[in-house]
Amino acid sequence: MEDGPYKYTRDGNGRVSRVIRIGTRKSQLARIQTDSVADRLKELYPDVHLEIVAMSTIGDKILDTALSKIGEKSLFTKELENALERNEVDLVVHSLKDLPTTLPAGFTIGAVLKRENPHDAVVLHPNHAGKTLDSLPEKSVIGTSSLRRAAQLKKRFPHLEFKDIRGNLNTRLKKLDEKDDFAAIILAAAGLKRMGWEDRISLILEPEDCMYAVGQGALAVEVRARDVDILEMVSVLHDPDTVLRCIAERAFLKQLEGGCSVPVAVHTEVKGSQLYLTGAVYSLDGSESLKETMETSIAAGDEQSREKVDEQIQRVGVTALKLPAASQDAAERLGVDLANLLLNKGAKEILTVARQLNDAR
């Protein structure tokens, strides 16, 4: 049954309940991630009927071009947002790192779930089993389509060469295993773990070798900002530490005006009531970099300061109804302050050159 923008179902006893439609990309990883969110919602709201609607995005279709060259921020999200806008779906599950720091008007991130391991992983070609990046032979080729990974690793491992590799996780692993083009590829540990392929991880890159992307390892649920019922429903999925870390990371990236086409990396940690943010920018070859760490208190003072539902209150695209406003403000300020510190030290110049060089590639 349809009623305006909503869809309802009736069970055998004549009870009517609203159907919640969840939009997802068609890739296997996207489906696994979406199913994990649907399972959580089913546990919390057993009476709600969930339907999963899968669709292809531009990013899934253009597989022969490096992401940083396509230059479209909403590569993996546009079609899903269109469906959200047309009321064809009620919420969409994304990898948070695919979502731009400014969302289109009318949308918000209503939940950021507990973060999986945010670090990058090295997957070695079977011929190189047991090696590390240090011990790989001179001029070994490493596959990564991320400017951020390549810039950091070029500086740290100058004996290695880096080439673009595109495709979903299945495709990339196939390219690694079935040809001898790559000695290793770099992938997000979180995706491999969610796919159940943890045994393929040869080693996890520590922050001193390679810091991660903004939002990496976290899942986000995007909703219509005015849809208060759905916002309220998904807000229980928020993981407080992850939300605050990701607000700080996204505020840092937004203030730098970074995106897919520039190498920006972060590392965050919550210890007690302190939030630590390390952020860095790199030239494409990693030869120039700026890196700083700042911290702030995220202790919530007055418990009355919890958010009221107000679609105007978004911090870098995130609406966290259940978290103290003061903590969210502190996290956002931390990101902005750290970005300003790096900008004062010349980050703008490094990123401008990186962007121009990438555009010319």
C-alpha positions in Angstrom: 0.0 0.0 0.0 1.2 3.5 -0.8 0.2 6.6 1.1 1.8 9.7 -0.1 5.6 9.2 0.0 5.3 6.2 2.4 4.8 2.6 1.8 2.9 0.3 4.2 2.4 -3.4 4.5 -0.4 -5.5 6.2 0.4 -8.7 8.0 -1.9 -11.8 8.4 -3.6 -10.3 11.4 -4.5 -7.1 9.6 -1.8 -5.0 11.4 -0.4 -2.3 9.2 3.2 -1.2 9.5 5.4 1.1 7.5 7.9 -0.4 5.1 11.4 1.2 5.4 13.3 1.0 2.1 17.1 1.0 2.3 19.0 2.0 -0.8 22.4 0.5 -1.5 25.0 0.1 -4.3 25.0 -3.2 -6.0 28.5 -4.3 -5.1 28.9 -7.3 -2.8 30.6 -5.2 -0.1 27.9 -2.5 -0.3 25.3 -5.3 0.1 27.1 -6.8 3.1 27.4 -3.3 4.8 23.7 -2.6 4.1 22.6 -5.9 5.4 24.6 -5.3 8.6 22.7 -2.0 9.2 19.3 -3.7 8.3 20.1 -6.5 10.9 20.8 -3.9 13.6 17.5 -2.1 12.8 15.5 -5.3 12.8 16.9 -6.2 16.3 15.9 -2.7 17.6 12.6 -2.4 15.8 11.2 -6.0 15.2 7.9 -4.6 14.0 9.3 -2.6 11.1 9.4 -4.1 7.6 12.7 -3.5 5.8 13.2 -3.7 2.0 16.6 -3.4 0.4 16.8 -1.6 -3.0 20.0 -2.0 -4.9 21.2 0.3 -7.7 24.4 1.0 -9.7 26.2 4.3 -9.4 28.5 6.3 -11.8 31.5 5.1 -9.7 30.5 1.5 -10.3 30.2 2.0 -14.0 33.4 3.9 -14.8 36.0 1.3 -13.8 38.8 2.2 -16.2 39.7 5.7 -14.8 41.4 6.6 -11.6 38.9 8.0 -9.1 41.0 11.2 -8.6 40.7 11.9 -12.3 36.9 11.6 -12.6 36.7 14.6 -10.3 33.1 14.0 -9.2 32.7 14.2 -5.4 29.5 12.3 -5.3 30.6 9.4 -7.5 29.2 6.6 -5.5 26.3 8.5 -3.9 24.4 10.6 -6.5 22.0 7.9 -7.8 21.3 6.8 -4.2 20.5 10.4 -3.2 18.3 10.9 -6.2 16.2 7.9 -5.0 16.1 9.3 -1.5 14.9 12.7 -2.9 12.2 11.0 -4.9 11.0 9.0 -1.9 11.9 5.7 -3.6 14.0 4.8 -0.5 14.0 6.1 3.1 17.6 5.7 4.0 20.9 4.9 2.3 23.9 3.1 3.7 27.3 4.4 2.6 30.9 4.0 3.4 31.4 7.4 5.2 34.6 8.1 3.3 32.5 8.2 0.0 30.4 11.0 1.3 31.5 14.6 0.6 31.9 16.9 3.6 29.0 19.1 2.4 25.9 17.1 1.5 23.2 18.4 -1.0 20.5 20.4 0.7 17.8 18.3 2.3 20.0 15.4 3.2 21.9 14.5 6.4 23.9 11.7 7.9 21.5 10.4 10.6 23.9 7.7 12.0 27.6 6.9 12.0 28.1 3.3 13.2 30.9 1.9 15.3 34.1 2.1 13.2 35.8 -1.0 11.9 39.6 -0.9 11.8 40.2 2.3 9.8 43.8 1.5 8.7 45.0 0.4 5.3 46.1 -3.2 4.7 48.8 -4.6 2.4 47.7 -7.7 0.4 50.8 -9.3 -1.1 50.9 -11.3 -4.4 51.2 -15.1 -3.4 54.7 -15.1 -4.8 55.8 -12.6 -2.1 54.1 -14.2 0.8 55.9 -13.5 4.1 57.5 -10.3 2.8 57.0 -6.7 4.0 56.9 -3.5 2.0 60.5 -2.9 3.1 61.7 -6.3 1.9 60.0 -6.3 -1.5 62.5 -6.2 -4.4 63.5 -2.8 -5.9 60.9 -1.4 -8.4 58.2 -3.8 -7.2 54.8 -2.3 -8.4 52.2 -1.6 -5.7 48.6 -1.1 -6.8 46.5 1.7 -5.3 44.0 4.2 -6.8 44.4 6.5 -3.8 46.6 9.6 -4.1 46.7 9.6 -0.2 48.2 6.1 0.0 50.6 6.6 -2.9 52.0 9.9 -1.6 52.7 8.6 1.9 54.1 5.2 0.8 56.3 6.8 -2.0 58.1 8.8 0.7 58.3 5.9 3.2 59.3 3.2 0.6 61.2 5.0 -2.2 62.3 1.6 -3.8 58.7 0.8 -4.7 56.6 2.0 -7.7 52.9 2.8 -7.6 50.3 2.3 -10.2 46.5 2.8 -10.3 44.2 -0.1 -9.8 40.4 0.2 -10.0 37.5 -2.0 -9.6 35.6 -3.4 -6.6 37.5 -5.5 -4.0 36.8 -8.8 -5.8 38.2 -7.3 -9.1 41.3 -5.9 -7.5 42.2 -9.1 -5.7 41.7 -11.0 -9.0 44.0 -8.5 -10.8 46.6 -9.1 -8.1 46.3 -12.9 -8.1 45.9 -13.8 -11.7 48.6 -11.5 -13.3 52.1 -10.6 -12.3 51.5 -6.8 -12.8 51.5 -6.1 -9.0 53.7 -7.3 -6.2 51.0 -6.1 -3.7 47.9 -3.9 -3.5 46.8 -1.6 -0.7 43.2 -1.8 0.4 41.1 -0.6 3.4 41.3 -3.3 6.1 37.6 -2.6 7.0 36.4 -3.8 3.6 38.4 -7.0 3.6 37.2 -7.8 7.1 33.5 -7.1 6.3 33.9 -9.4 3.2 35.3 -12.1 5.4 38.7 -12.0 3.7 40.8 -11.1 6.7 43.1 -14.0 5.9 44.2 -12.0 2.8 45.7 -9.2 4.9 49.5 -9.6 4.8 50.0 -6.6 7.1 48.2 -3.6 8.5 49.9 -0.2 7.9 50.5 1.7 11.1 49.9 5.5 11.2 53.7 6.2 11.0 53.7 4.4 7.5 50.3 5.5 6.2 47.5 7.4 7.9 44.0 6.7 6.8 41.3 8.6 4.9 38.7 10.8 6.5 35.8 8.6 7.7 37.6 5.4 6.7 36.2 2.2 8.2 32.9 3.9 9.3 29.4 3.3 7.9 27.0 6.2 7.5 23.2 6.2 7.1 22.0 9.1 5.0 18.4 10.2 5.3 16.1 13.1 4.3 16.8 15.9 6.8 13.1 16.7 7.3 12.1 13.0 7.9 12.1 13.3 11.7 10.7 9.8 12.2 13.5 8.1 10.3 16.1 10.4 11.8 14.9 9.5 15.3 14.8 5.8 14.3 18.4 5.6 13.0 19.9 7.9 15.6 20.2 4.9 18.0 22.8 3.4 15.7 25.3 6.3 16.4 28.5 5.2 18.1 29.5 8.3 20.1 33.4 8.0 19.8 33.1 7.2 16.1 30.8 10.2 15.5 33.1 12.6 17.3 36.2 11.3 15.6 34.5 11.6 12.2 33.1 15.0 12.8 36.6 16.2 13.6 38.1 14.5 10.5 35.4 15.8 8.2 35.7 19.3 9.6 39.5 19.1 9.0 39.0 18.0 5.4 36.3 20.6 4.7 38.4 23.5 6.0 41.3 22.4 3.8 38.9 22.0 0.9 40.3 18.6 0.2 38.6 15.8 -1.7 39.4 12.7 -3.7 41.9 14.6 -5.9 44.3 15.7 -3.1 46.4 13.7 -0.6 44.9 14.4 2.8 45.3 11.9 5.7 44.2 11.7 9.3 44.5 9.7 12.5 42.1 10.1 15.5 41.9 8.7 19.0 39.6 9.1 22.0 41.4 8.7 25.3 39.2 9.3 28.3 37.5 12.6 27.6 40.2 13.8 25.2 39.9 13.7 21.4 43.2 13.6 19.5 43.4 14.5 15.8 46.5 14.2 13.7 46.1 15.5 10.1 48.5 15.8 7.2 48.7 17.0 3.6 51.2 15.7 1.0 52.5 16.6 -2.4 51.7 13.8 -5.0 55.1 12.3 -4.7 55.2 12.6 -0.9 58.3 14.7 -0.9 56.6 17.7 0.7 54.3 17.2 3.7 52.8 19.0 6.7 51.6 17.0 9.7 50.4 18.2 13.1 48.4 16.9 16.1 45.9 18.7 18.3 43.6 17.6 21.1 40.4 18.9 22.7 38.2 17.9 25.6 34.9 16.3 24.5 33.6 15.9 28.1 29.9 16.7 28.1 29.0 19.4 30.6 25.4 20.0 31.1 23.3 17.0 30.0 20.5 19.4 29.0 22.7 20.3 26.0 21.5 17.3 24.0 20.3 18.2 20.5 16.8 19.2 19.8 15.6 17.9 16.4 16.3 20.8 14.1 17.2 20.1 10.4 19.4 23.2 10.4 21.8 21.7 12.9 24.3 19.7 11.0 28.0 19.4 11.6 29.8 18.6 8.3 26.7 16.8 7.2 26.1 14.8 10.4 23.0 15.1 12.6 23.7 13.3 16.0 20.5 13.6 18.0 21.7 11.6 21.0 25.0 13.3 21.5 25.7 16.4 23.6 26.0 19.5 21.4 29.0 20.7 23.3 31.0 17.6 22.5 30.1 17.8 18.8 31.0 21.5 18.7 34.4 20.7 20.3 35.1 18.0 17.7 34.2 20.2 14.8 36.3 23.1 16.1 39.3 20.7 16.6 39.1 19.8 12.9 38.8 23.4 11.8 41.6 24.6 14.1 44.0 21.9 12.9 43.3 22.7 9.3 43.9 26.4 9.9 47.2 25.5 11.6 48.3 23.6 8.5 47.0 26.3 6.2 49.1 28.9 8.1 52.2 26.7 7.5 51.6 26.5 3.7 49.2 23.6 3.2 47.2 25.5 0.6 50.3 25.7 -1.7 51.0 22.0 -1.4 47.4 21.0 -2.1 47.1 23.5 -5.0 50.1 22.0 -6.8 48.9 18.5 -6.0 45.5 19.3 -7.6 47.1 20.9 -10.7 49.5 18.0 -11.2 46.7 15.5 -10.8 44.5 17.3 -13.3 47.4 17.3 -15.8 48.1 13.6 -15.4 
